[in-house]
Amino acid sequence: MDSSRREVEKAVDDTLRKSKADVTDTMVDDDFSPLSGKPHFHSLVTKSHVKPMYRMVFPVKLHKDLPSETVPAVIACRGKTWDAVL
């Protein structure tokens, strides 16, 4: 591997490490409520996911736990809320 490629890979690694630290710091500041063993999954949602509308796909393992009918929900994060329909 040539030195320029190593330099690029090191720069990418450093950038990713810094980004991960920034995200972790932000998450620590948020209020966190444990789910007490309730089914859950993680999903990263960006602005492009919610404009104009986003259809979230739930993992198959959660299908049995989802309501059989459409129900209203509120997604809350960092002091903001979004109306949702599940």
VENFENWO-V575587 format. One line per field, one symbol per residue. ss: DSSP state (~ for helix, > for strand, _ for the rest). psi: psi as a letter, one per 40 degrees, with the letter a starting at -180 (. if undefined). burial: b if it has 16 or more other C-alpha atoms within 10 Angstrom, else e. A space follows every 50 residues. Layout:
ss = ???
psi = ???
burial = ???
This chain:
ss = __~~~~~~~~~~~~~~~~~~~~~~~~~~~_________________~~~~ _________~~~~~~______>>>>>>__>>>>>>_
psi = hidddddddddddddddddddddddddddihhhiefeihiiihhhidede hdihhhhiideeddeiieihiiihhhhfeiihiih.
burial = eeeeeeeeeeeeeeeeeeeeeeeeeeeeeeeeeeeeeeeeeeeeeeeeee eeeeeeeeeeeeeeeeeeeeeeeeeeeeeeeeeeee
